Amino acid sequence: MPKLLHVACSPRADSESAAGARAFLDQFNKVRPDWEIDALNLWRERLPEFEGDVLEAKYARIGGRAFSNAQRDAFAAAERLALRLSLADRVLISTPMWNFSIPYKLKQWLDLIIQPGLSFRFDPAQGYLPLLKDRPTLVIIASGSDFVTGMNRGRIDMATPYLREALRFIGISDVRFVPIGPTAGPTEPAHAAREAAHRRLVDMAVRF
């Protein structure tokens, strides 16, 4: 059964990014009822802190040393997260923009899965090489400012280029971004932005 991995990055069930994801998934389920949706809520999933045995396991792997039992058990959590991504035929990431970039939970997930031997490797002659196969990936980013028309109130979008590069580094280059914003301020512009983004997401779900 083909699988779509949905990485949900907002702590609010009624957030704008979550609403955009629901609009997309409702249509996706209609046109592809045989697909499995693997829902990964980063606020409900137990993500290990990237310290202690997990961190030491990373350096053991880089140095070509065998894991201790504690390192093996700790690193298994990162391996399971990377495997869920590896097994997905399609990926949906829905996230708010926090302080110009991404929520710390999304950064923690990326820090855990972007590991040597899991999602990339290093070759002395060729440099860093991705280990994951490319797959269509959609990123929904909801922000208080408007990054669609350029009326961003002086704020800078560092989330989009960071996510594009982090995903490319591990092999995922077929990435499309759908911004939703402004989500703050006067009601009319926020409503119009939401409706426009949802129409685009529903249309994309048919072809995704």
Helices and strands as residue ranges (DSSP letters): E 3-8, H 16-31, E 36-41, H 53-62, H 69-86, E 90-96, H 104-113, E 120-123, E 127-130, E 137-142, H 159-169, E 175-180, H 187-207
